[in-house]
Amino acid sequence: MYFPFGSTYTFHYLRASFFFDFFTSQFHDMIRPLLSQQLPDFDLAAVYVSDAQYNRNIFFDTTPEAIRLYLLYNHWVLRIVVYAFIIADLALAIFEDPAVIPLPIWATTLIELVCLAVFTVRLVHYAKVIPRERFWKDPKNICIIVIILLSLVDMLIYGSLKATGYFAVRWSRVLRPLLLVNVTEGRQLRRAFRSIRNALPQILYVFLLFMFSVLMFSLMALKLFGKKGLTTNDGGAYFNDYLEIVFDLYVLVTTANSPDVMMPAYNSSVFFAVFFIIYILINTYIFMSVFLAVVYNNYKKYLKEEVRQLVRAKRHKMVRAFGVLQERKGEEGPVVTQASWNQLVRLVQPDISNAHRELLWSVSDDSNKGCIGKVAFVQLADLLNMQVIVVKSRPHPLQMWLPSLYLSSPSRLICRMVRHRLFVYAFDLIILVNAVFIGLDEENPLIANAEWAFLALYLLEILLKLYTFEPRAFFSKHEFWNCRQILDIVFILRVLRLIRVVDSIKRFRAIINTLIKIGPTILTFGQLIVVVYYIFAMIGMELFKGKIRFFDAESTDPEKAFCGNPLLKNSLFAKHNYCKNNFNNVVSSFILLLELTVVNQCGFTAVTHVSARIFFVLFHIVVVIIIINIFIAFVLEAFFVEYTVDKSNLQSCLEKKIEELELGVKQYVLDSFAIEDGLDFCIESKGCNLSARFFPGYKTVDGLLQRMFEADLDPEDFAEDEDFDPNNPSNVTFPNPNFDSV
Amino acid sequence: MYFPFGSTYTFHYLRASFFFDFFTSQFHDMIRPLLSQQLPDFDLAAVYVSDAQYNRNIFFDTTPEAIRLYLLYNHWVLRIVVYAFIIADLALAIFEDPAVIPLPIWATTLIELVCLAVFTVRLVHYAKVIPRERFWKDPKNICIIVIILLSLVDMLIYGSLKATGYFAVRWSRVLRPLLLVNVTEGRQLRRAFRSIRNALPQILYVFLLFMFSVLMFSLMALKLFGKKGLTTNDGGAYFNDYLEIVFDLYVLVTTANSPDVMMPAYNSSVFFAVFFIIYILINTYIFMSVFLAVVYNNYKKYLKEEVRQLVRAKRHKMVRAFGVLQERKGEEGPVVTQASWNQLVRLVQPDISNAHRELLWSVSDDSNKGCIGKVAFVQLADLLNMQVIVVKSRPHPLQMWLPSLYLSSPSRLICRMVRHRLFVYAFDLIILVNAVFIGLDEENPLIANAEWAFLALYLLEILLKLYTFEPRAFFSKHEFWNCRQILDIVFILRVLRLIRVVDSIKRFRAIINTLIKIGPTILTFGQLIVVVYYIFAMIGMELFKGKIRFFDAESTDPEKAFCGNPLLKNSLFAKHNYCKNNFNNVVSSFILLLELTVVNQCGFTAVTHVSARIFFVLFHIVVVIIIINIFIAFVLEAFFVEYTVDKSNLQSCLEKKIEELELGVKQYVLDSFAIEDGLDFCIESKGCNLSARFFPGYKTVDGLLQRMFEADLDPEDFAEDEDFDPNNPSNVTFPNPNFDSV
C-alpha cells in the first residue's frame, strides 16, 4: 500500500474541520484501492536521488513527460556533446585571425554558427524541462541568450566590415568563456566565482592600502633618487618620472625586476639599499601575506555557508524521494521497503553490483527490519557517493585448468615468492638502477642494451604477478598502479616508473593521496584559469598582435635581432631572445600569460603605449592576487582537513558493516599487492571470494567539501517545515545557493 | 595577620597525626604573634608577579640576597648593556677582514675580548641567581660557555697563524649569532626556533617528495631536450647535463630564471612549453602550497602547546606570589588585602598612576570586599599587561590665565570649529594637495614656494589644536598620531604625512592596527633572519670573497666590464651590472642574501666551483621554504585571530568597569581628535577630568599569542596539585617550555 507523500498531507489538512473529516474518511476509503494500485513514481524518485547524489539543483516539472525530458537532459552523452561544442567554440581562436592555423572566415563562422545552434537547442531543451517562469528568472539562462545574440550580432558586423575592407574587431570572443560558467554543469565553476566575488570587498580594502603604500614609496623614491642623476643599465634616467616609478615598484612586488630596479641606487650608495629592503619587507612579504589571509578567511567563511546550503538542498531532494516511495507499515511512521529501495537503487545506478547494493542496504537498515525510515533513507545519496569496490575473486584460472601443476610445490613456492615483500623491494631497486641508467649517456651501446634487459625484467615481473594473482583482480578497474605498470612498457616517459618507488613508502603515499584527492578541484581552478586567460588573451591579441615577431632559428632576416620591431633594438627583451613571448596567436598568448602569472615579464610595453601596462597590472591583480591566493587557500584547507578531520559517521558505519560481514564469514584474505590503498575485505563464501575494497574518501569534490564542514551540520536537520509545501510538491523552494552568474 | 602559603600547608600536613595535632595547635598559638609581626616578603612577591607579567621562567633562589641579585639581573639597563655588546660583537664583522671599514686585528680582537668578558660576567651573575645544579642543566648556559671558549680558541689560532703569515679562517664568527638565541632574554627567538625544529620532520617528507619530483622532471627534460642540440642564449648546450638540469629546474621553482630556462625549448617547439607548464604547476604552485600547509599546520599545533605551558607557568608564579601575600580573614579562604595588593602593584610597576591602580583593583575586587581571592589575584599579571591610559584632563591653561578671552564667543567659535569633523577633512585635503605638489617638479619656483605655504598651514593646524585642546592631553604619551604630526615639520620624509589620510578611514585603521599589533613579533622574525643571514654571510664571505669586484662609476679599469673576474666576460651577470652583488663584506653579503630571498639570483656560481650551488639551494630551503613560510603562517594566524576572536573575558571586565565608573560620575566628554583608537572615557569629578583611554589589546606578543588560544584554557586551572610542593616552595617545578637551544 502506497501513500504518496502529497496525498496524506492533503487529507490531514482537510481533516481540520469535523464535517470534512467524515466526508474525507469516506472518500479515503473509496480511493484507497485506486491509490494502492497506482505504483509509486520510481522514475521521479530516482531523479531526486540522482540530483541529490550529484548536487544538481534544477526545478524540473514533475509530469512524466518532463521527467523523461529531464533524464535525457542529464544524459552523459548530451552533457559531453555540450562540452565538446563549448571547447570547439573556444578552440576557434586557434583558427581565427590572428591564427595559429588560418582558416577562411566563412569556415570559422560556419563552425561558430553550428556551436551557437547547439547551445540554443540545449537551452530550449532546458526550457522544456523547468517551469517557464523559473527559466526567465534564472540569470544564467539570460546570460547564455545574451552571449548567443551578441555573438550573432558581432559575426554580422565583423563579416560585413571585413567584406567591405574595413578594420574590424571580433569583440564577442571575450564572451565565449562565459559559456563555461553559465552552462548547467558549471556548478563548481560558478561556486568558485561566487567565492571570489564574496572576497572582493575585503580584498579591495587591503588592495587600496597596498596601493597607497606603493604610491607613497614611489613618492619617496622620486624625492630620494629623482635628482641624483643616476642612470639605468640601458643608459636611461633612473627614477625621475613618478608613473614610471610606481610601475617599477609595483613590478618589484612581484619580484620580477629584482634586483635590476635596485642596482643603480645600490651602486651609488649602500644606504639606498635600505629603502628597497623596507619596501620589499612591507609590500612583498607583509602585504602579500595579508592578501592571502584575507582571501583565505573569506574563502572559508563563504564556502562553509555554501556547502551548508548544498547539503540542505540535497536532503530536501532525498526527503522528496522518500515522500514518493513511502508506505505506512504497522505502528511505525512512513517507511520505504527493501523492495522499493532496491528498485530505486537499480534505477539510479544501473551498474551497481548486487553485493554492493546489499552492503549499502545493510548499512541503512541497521536493525534488519526490512524497511527504513526517513533519516536512514536520506543517507542514500551520500552512500552512493562512497567508493566501494566489490571484487569477486575466484581461484586462478590455471588452478582450474591445470590444478596438479598449479598446486605443485615449485608453483606454490613461486607464488609465495611473488607475494613476498622482498619481491616488491627487489623491483623497486631495479627501477632505481634503471633510473640511473636512463640518466647516463645513451650513446654508450652497453647502456642502450641494458634498457632491453630492464624491459625483460619488467615483463617477467608482470608475468609472475599474472601467474600468482587472479587476472581479473589484477586488472580490476581501480588498480591504478598495476594498470600503469602495463603501460610502462610502451610508455614514452619511462621515468614515470620511478613513481612506484615513492608509492611504496607509506608516509609519501599519505601526501600523494591528499594531492590526488584535491585533483578534481584543481580541475575547477583550471577552468577558472582558462576563463580568465581566454578573456585576457582575446583582449591582448587585439591590443598587441603583430607588435613582436618571432623568427625561426634558420631565418636570416635582419629584423630578427630586434623581434621585427625597431623599438626593441638593443633592448634586453630582444637580447634574451624573448621574441616568441607575444600575443600573435592564442597559443603563444596563453603561454605568455602563464609566464606573467609566474613572473611579471612585460618587456613589450615598450612597443606600444605606456598605458598598456594597465593590462599587465590588471592581469596580475586578477590572477596572482586573487585566483592564485584562492587556490593556495583551497590547498591549505584541504590539507588541514586531511590532517585533522576524522572519518565521517557514515564512513565509519560502512566500515563497521564491512567488518561485520567479514567476521560473519570467517575467512579473510588480503592480497599483498593491494593493501595499502584502503581497507580490503575479502569474503569467501560458496566457493567464490567476495572481496570488498573500501576507500575511505569521497568520489566528488562536493563530498570533500561536505566533509570539511560536516561537524557543523545536524544529521537530523531537514528543515522541511520552512521550505517544503506538501500541498504543492512541484513548487518546492529548495534553499539553493543563488545561481546568479558572473 | 599573615599566613605565608608554605606555613599553612605545613601545619595541615602535621595535623594528620592526632598527637601532633595537639602539639601543633599549641605551637601555632605560640608562633602566631611572631608570624603576624613578620612582614610578607613583598620583594619576592613582586618578582613573581613581574616574572609572570613578562613570562620570565628563571628558577631563582628565594633568599633575599638572591632576590636582590635577580632584580639587578633583570634591570633594564643591564639587559640593554648585554644586547649592546651582542650587537657590538656581531658588528665586528664590519671591521674584520673582509671589512667594510678595515681595522687592525689587535683592535677587533680587543673589542671581541671585551664583549666576551661582558658575556662571561653576565653568565656568572646568572649562576649566582639560580641554584647551581639548575645552571649546569640548562643547555643555553652550556651553549654560551662553549661559544665563548670556541671564540677564544679561534682568536688564538687565527692570531698566531696570521702572525706567522699562514692562511687562516675565522670560523668561530658563525657562532656569534647563536648568542642572540641563547641569552636569557631571547625567549621569543628560542620559541621561533623550536617551532621550526618541530615542523622539520613533516617538512622533510614533503621536501623529499618535492625533490623526487624535481629529479624526475629533470630526467624527463634530459630525455626530451638532451639530444635536440638546442643552445641557450649564451650559446651553451641546453639541458644536456643532468645536474645542470636539476639545478636549473630547482631555480625555476623560485621563478627566478623564468622564462629564460624555457625559451630555447619553446623557441624550438610550442609543445615543449607544456613540459614547463606542468612543471611549474606541480612544483611551484602545488608543492609550495603544500609546504605552507605543512608549516602552518605544525606551527599552529606546537604554538598552542607552548602557549598553554606558558600560561600555566604564569599562573604558577602568580599562585606563589599569592602564597607569599595571603592572609586568613574571617570565614573565607586565604585572601590578599587591598593594602598588600597596592604595595605589591607599586613595587611591580612604580610608574602606575593611582587612578589606573584603582581601576585594576576594582576589576579584581568586583564585589567591593576590600580583599581578593586566589582566582582574582592571578589575573593581576594579565591586567598589568593591558594598556590603560589614564589622562587627567584639566581645563585649558589659557582658560585659567585669561578666562574672559578664552571663554569669549569668538574663542568658543574657534574651539568648536577645530573640534568639528570638517576641520580634519580640510587638513586631509590639504595633505593630499601637498602630496601632488611633492610629486610635481620641484624646479618650478611656484611649487618650491608652495611648500612653505603648506608648512605654514600645518603650523596653523597645530597651533589651533593646542589652543583648543589641553596641551598635556594633546601630547600624551600614546597620542602617536599627534606626536608624529609635530615631527612632520622637521621630517625629511615629508610624504609620511599622507599616512594621516589613511588613518582617518576606519576600515583601513583596522588593518593597520592589526599590522601594528603583529609588529613586535615581526621583530622576533627579524632576529631569526639576522641569525640565519649572519651564519650564511660568514660562510659566504669565506667561500666567495674577492671573486667578484665592484668598480666605481668613475673607474676606467678595463676589468670593470667583467666585475674583475675574467670568467664573467660577456656574462649576463656583468651585463646587468650586478658586480656589487658580492660577498666582499658583511653589508653587501646581507644585501645579496636578501636578494636571494626575494629571487634566487646566483649568477656567480660561475666564478667558483659548481658545488657552490649547494650553498644557494641550502639558503633557499632554510630561508624561503622554512622561515618565510613560518612568517606567512604567523601573519595568517594573527589576522584570523583579529577577525574572529572576541575580546577576552578580562578585557570585557575592564571595559565594563570603565563604563560603570563613567556612568557613576555622569559627565562624559569625548575629544574629537582621539576617539577612533579605542574607547575613551572621561570622568569629570572635583573640577578635574579623569579620562581613561582603554585600548582593546595586549601590549606584548605573548599577550597576543595567549589570546589566540585562550578559548582552550580553563581560567580556574592552576594544576598546583601536580607541580606545586607547598613544603618546599623554592623547589617548585614550573612546567616550563623546555629551554633547549638550537
Interface residues (C-beta under 8 A of the other chain):
Chain A: Y205 V206 L208 L209 F212 M216 L219 M220 L222 K223 K227 N233 Y242 T255 S258 P259 D260 M262 M263 P264 Y266 N267 S268 V270 A273 I277 I280 T284 Y285 I286 S289 V290 L292 A293 V294 Y296 N297 A435 I438 G439 E442 L493 R494 V495 L496 L498 I499 V502 R507 F508 I511 I512 L515 I522 F550 A553 K575 H576 N577 Y578 K580 N581 V587 S588 I591 L594 E595 V598 V599 Q601 I628 F631 I632 V635 L636 F639 F640 Y643
Chain B: Y205 V206 L208 L209 F212 M216 L219 M220 L222 K223 K227 N233 Y242 T255 S258 P259 D260 M262 M263 P264 Y266 N267 S268 V270 A273 I277 I280 T284 Y285 I286 S289 V290 L292 A293 V294 Y296 N297 A435 I438 G439 E442 L493 R494 V495 L496 L498 I499 V502 R507 F508 I511 I512 L515 I522 F550 A553 K575 H576 N577 Y578 K580 N581 V587 S588 I591 L594 E595 V598 V599 Q601 I628 F631 I632 V635 L636 F639 F640 Y643
